[in-house]
Amino acid sequence: MISMRNVSKWYGEHRVLTDCSTEIGRGEVVVICGPSGSGKSTLIKTVNGLEPVQQGEIVVDGTSVAAPHARLQKLRARVGMVFQHFELFAHLNLRQNLTLAQVTVLHRSRDEASERARTLLQRVGLRAYEDRFPSQLSGGQQQRVAIARALSMDPVAMLFDEPTSALDPEMVNEVLDVMTGLAQEGMTMLCVTHEMGFARRVADRVVFMDQGAIIEDDSKDAFFDRPRSARARDFLSRILH
C-alpha cells in the first residue's frame, strides 16, 4: 500500500530525513516512534505530499507522490490524515464538518453525505452531538470527530500524526479505542505516537527513528523484547519507565 525508498529531505542546509525506506502492506498497522525532533512527523507528512522531498521515491497505492505532475489532491482524498490539533472547521457543526468534503470532492449528494456523516458519528460515539460545534466538545471528542471526518472520504489508508499528544490524559483512551477498532477492521494505518501500550496492543510493526533516520524497523515483539540498537534500548527504558 505504501512504499518509501531512500527518502531524504532538507530544510535549507539542515537535513531532516536521511535515506528512509520502509514498506506498509495493505491492512498493516505500523507505529513510528522515537525521540522529539527525530523526523517522525516530517516522514509521515511526506506520504501524502504535505512535505515535499528532495530525494527518494514514495508510492501510495500505485501513485508516485513525488512525481512532478502527481495529483496530490486526489491522493489526499484517498489517504486520511489526523493531526495533533483536530483541524476541524469551527464555524460548522459536526455533521457539516463531515459532509463538506464529501460533497465538494467526492461529489456526493447532500443527503448521501449527511447519512454517511451520521453513520460515522455513531461509530465514534457522537451521533447525538451532530448539531454541536467543535468548541462545544472536549478535546477527545473533537479528535474522534476528526477521525470520523477522515473516514467519511472512504480512505484506503489512514495516517495519524501524534493524535493524542494534545489531549488531557483521561481523554487519550477514547481516541485510542477508535483507532484500535479501525486496526481490527483491517484499515491500513501509519501512526506517529508515544503511546507504547497502543503500539504493543495493535501494531504489526514498529519503526524507530532518531536524527532523521530509521534505526529499526521490526515486528512489535522484536522491537519491545529484543531492540537491536543501543539508542532504541535507551529510548524504551525511558518511555516505558
Secondary structure as a PSIPRED ss2 file (coil, helix, strand):
# PSIPRED VFORMAT (PSIPRED V4.0)

   1 M C   1.000  0.000  0.000
   2 I E   0.000  0.000  1.000
   3 S E   0.000  0.000  1.000
   4 M E   0.000  0.000  1.000
   5 R E   0.000  0.000  1.000
   6 N E   0.000  0.000  1.000
   7 V E   0.000  0.000  1.000
   8 S E   0.000  0.000  1.000
   9 K E   0.000  0.000  1.000
  10 W E   0.000  0.000  1.000
  11 Y E   0.000  0.000  1.000
  12 G C   1.000  0.000  0.000
  13 E C   1.000  0.000  0.000
  14 H E   0.000  0.000  1.000
  15 R E   0.000  0.000  1.000
  16 V E   0.000  0.000  1.000
  17 L E   0.000  0.000  1.000
  18 T E   0.000  0.000  1.000
  19 D E   0.000  0.000  1.000
  20 C E   0.000  0.000  1.000
  21 S E   0.000  0.000  1.000
  22 T E   0.000  0.000  1.000
  23 E E   0.000  0.000  1.000
  24 I E   0.000  0.000  1.000
  25 G C   1.000  0.000  0.000
  26 R C   1.000  0.000  0.000
  27 G C   1.000  0.000  0.000
  28 E C   1.000  0.000  0.000
  29 V E   0.000  0.000  1.000
  30 V E   0.000  0.000  1.000
  31 V E   0.000  0.000  1.000
  32 I E   0.000  0.000  1.000
  33 C E   0.000  0.000  1.000
  34 G C   1.000  0.000  0.000
  35 P C   1.000  0.000  0.000
  36 S C   1.000  0.000  0.000
  37 G C   1.000  0.000  0.000
  38 S C   1.000  0.000  0.000
  39 G C   1.000  0.000  0.000
  40 K H   0.000  1.000  0.000
  41 S H   0.000  1.000  0.000
  42 T H   0.000  1.000  0.000
  43 L H   0.000  1.000  0.000
  44 I H   0.000  1.000  0.000
  45 K H   0.000  1.000  0.000
  46 T H   0.000  1.000  0.000
  47 V C   1.000  0.000  0.000
  48 N C   1.000  0.000  0.000
  49 G C   1.000  0.000  0.000
  50 L C   1.000  0.000  0.000
  51 E C   1.000  0.000  0.000
  52 P C   1.000  0.000  0.000
  53 V C   1.000  0.000  0.000
  54 Q C   1.000  0.000  0.000
  55 Q E   0.000  0.000  1.000
  56 G E   0.000  0.000  1.000
  57 E E   0.000  0.000  1.000
  58 I E   0.000  0.000  1.000
  59 V E   0.000  0.000  1.000
  60 V E   0.000  0.000  1.000
  61 D C   1.000  0.000  0.000
  62 G C   1.000  0.000  0.000
  63 T E   0.000  0.000  1.000
  64 S E   0.000  0.000  1.000
  65 V C   1.000  0.000  0.000
  66 A C   1.000  0.000  0.000
  67 A C   1.000  0.000  0.000
  68 P C   1.000  0.000  0.000
  69 H C   1.000  0.000  0.000
  70 A C   1.000  0.000  0.000
  71 R C   1.000  0.000  0.000
  72 L H   0.000  1.000  0.000
  73 Q H   0.000  1.000  0.000
  74 K H   0.000  1.000  0.000
  75 L H   0.000  1.000  0.000
  76 R H   0.000  1.000  0.000
  77 A H   0.000  1.000  0.000
  78 R H   0.000  1.000  0.000
  79 V E   0.000  0.000  1.000
  80 G E   0.000  0.000  1.000
  81 M E   0.000  0.000  1.000
  82 V E   0.000  0.000  1.000
  83 F C   1.000  0.000  0.000
  84 Q C   1.000  0.000  0.000
  85 H C   1.000  0.000  0.000
  86 F C   1.000  0.000  0.000
  87 E C   1.000  0.000  0.000
  88 L C   1.000  0.000  0.000
  89 F C   1.000  0.000  0.000
  90 A C   1.000  0.000  0.000
  91 H C   1.000  0.000  0.000
  92 L C   1.000  0.000  0.000
  93 N C   1.000  0.000  0.000
  94 L H   0.000  1.000  0.000
  95 R H   0.000  1.000  0.000
  96 Q H   0.000  1.000  0.000
  97 N H   0.000  1.000  0.000
  98 L H   0.000  1.000  0.000
  99 T H   0.000  1.000  0.000
 100 L H   0.000  1.000  0.000
 101 A H   0.000  1.000  0.000
 102 Q H   0.000  1.000  0.000
 103 V H   0.000  1.000  0.000
 104 T H   0.000  1.000  0.000
 105 V C   1.000  0.000  0.000
 106 L C   1.000  0.000  0.000
 107 H C   1.000  0.000  0.000
 108 R C   1.000  0.000  0.000
 109 S C   1.000  0.000  0.000
 110 R H   0.000  1.000  0.000
 111 D H   0.000  1.000  0.000
 112 E H   0.000  1.000  0.000
 113 A H   0.000  1.000  0.000
 114 S H   0.000  1.000  0.000
 115 E H   0.000  1.000  0.000
 116 R H   0.000  1.000  0.000
 117 A H   0.000  1.000  0.000
 118 R H   0.000  1.000  0.000
 119 T H   0.000  1.000  0.000
 120 L H   0.000  1.000  0.000
 121 L H   0.000  1.000  0.000
 122 Q H   0.000  1.000  0.000
 123 R H   0.000  1.000  0.000
 124 V C   1.000  0.000  0.000
 125 G C   1.000  0.000  0.000
 126 L C   1.000  0.000  0.000
 127 R H   0.000  1.000  0.000
 128 A H   0.000  1.000  0.000
 129 Y H   0.000  1.000  0.000
 130 E C   1.000  0.000  0.000
 131 D C   1.000  0.000  0.000
 132 R C   1.000  0.000  0.000
 133 F C   1.000  0.000  0.000
 134 P H   0.000  1.000  0.000
 135 S H   0.000  1.000  0.000
 136 Q H   0.000  1.000  0.000
 137 L C   1.000  0.000  0.000
 138 S C   1.000  0.000  0.000
 139 G H   0.000  1.000  0.000
 140 G H   0.000  1.000  0.000
 141 Q H   0.000  1.000  0.000
 142 Q H   0.000  1.000  0.000
 143 Q H   0.000  1.000  0.000
 144 R H   0.000  1.000  0.000
 145 V H   0.000  1.000  0.000
 146 A H   0.000  1.000  0.000
 147 I H   0.000  1.000  0.000
 148 A H   0.000  1.000  0.000
 149 R H   0.000  1.000  0.000
 150 A H   0.000  1.000  0.000
 151 L H   0.000  1.000  0.000
 152 S C   1.000  0.000  0.000
 153 M C   1.000  0.000  0.000
 154 D C   1.000  0.000  0.000
 155 P C   1.000  0.000  0.000
 156 V C   1.000  0.000  0.000
 157 A E   0.000  0.000  1.000
 158 M E   0.000  0.000  1.000
 159 L E   0.000  0.000  1.000
 160 F E   0.000  0.000  1.000
 161 D E   0.000  0.000  1.000
 162 E C   1.000  0.000  0.000
 163 P C   1.000  0.000  0.000
 164 T C   1.000  0.000  0.000
 165 S C   1.000  0.000  0.000
 166 A C   1.000  0.000  0.000
 167 L C   1.000  0.000  0.000
 168 D C   1.000  0.000  0.000
 169 P H   0.000  1.000  0.000
 170 E H   0.000  1.000  0.000
 171 M H   0.000  1.000  0.000
 172 V H   0.000  1.000  0.000
 173 N H   0.000  1.000  0.000
 174 E H   0.000  1.000  0.000
 175 V H   0.000  1.000  0.000
 176 L H   0.000  1.000  0.000
 177 D H   0.000  1.000  0.000
 178 V H   0.000  1.000  0.000
 179 M H   0.000  1.000  0.000
 180 T H   0.000  1.000  0.000
 181 G H   0.000  1.000  0.000
 182 L H   0.000  1.000  0.000
 183 A H   0.000  1.000  0.000
 184 Q H   0.000  1.000  0.000
 185 E C   1.000  0.000  0.000
 186 G C   1.000  0.000  0.000
 187 M C   1.000  0.000  0.000
 188 T E   0.000  0.000  1.000
 189 M E   0.000  0.000  1.000
 190 L E   0.000  0.000  1.000
 191 C E   0.000  0.000  1.000
 192 V E   0.000  0.000  1.000
 193 T C   1.000  0.000  0.000
 194 H C   1.000  0.000  0.000
 195 E C   1.000  0.000  0.000
 196 M H   0.000  1.000  0.000
 197 G H   0.000  1.000  0.000
 198 F H   0.000  1.000  0.000
 199 A H   0.000  1.000  0.000
 200 R H   0.000  1.000  0.000
 201 R H   0.000  1.000  0.000
 202 V H   0.000  1.000  0.000
 203 A C   1.000  0.000  0.000
 204 D C   1.000  0.000  0.000
 205 R E   0.000  0.000  1.000
 206 V E   0.000  0.000  1.000
 207 V E   0.000  0.000  1.000
 208 F E   0.000  0.000  1.000
 209 M E   0.000  0.000  1.000
 210 D E   0.000  0.000  1.000
 211 Q C   1.000  0.000  0.000
 212 G C   1.000  0.000  0.000
 213 A E   0.000  0.000  1.000
 214 I E   0.000  0.000  1.000
 215 I E   0.000  0.000  1.000
 216 E E   0.000  0.000  1.000
 217 D E   0.000  0.000  1.000
 218 D E   0.000  0.000  1.000
 219 S E   0.000  0.000  1.000
 220 K H   0.000  1.000  0.000
 221 D H   0.000  1.000  0.000
 222 A H   0.000  1.000  0.000
 223 F H   0.000  1.000  0.000
 224 F H   0.000  1.000  0.000
 225 D H   0.000  1.000  0.000
 226 R C   1.000  0.000  0.000
 227 P C   1.000  0.000  0.000
 228 R C   1.000  0.000  0.000
 229 S C   1.000  0.000  0.000
 230 A H   0.000  1.000  0.000
 231 R H   0.000  1.000  0.000
 232 A H   0.000  1.000  0.000
 233 R H   0.000  1.000  0.000
 234 D H   0.000  1.000  0.000
 235 F H   0.000  1.000  0.000
 236 L H   0.000  1.000  0.000
 237 S H   0.000  1.000  0.000
 238 R H   0.000  1.000  0.000
 239 I H   0.000  1.000  0.000
 240 L H   0.000  1.000  0.000
 241 H C   1.000  0.000  0.000
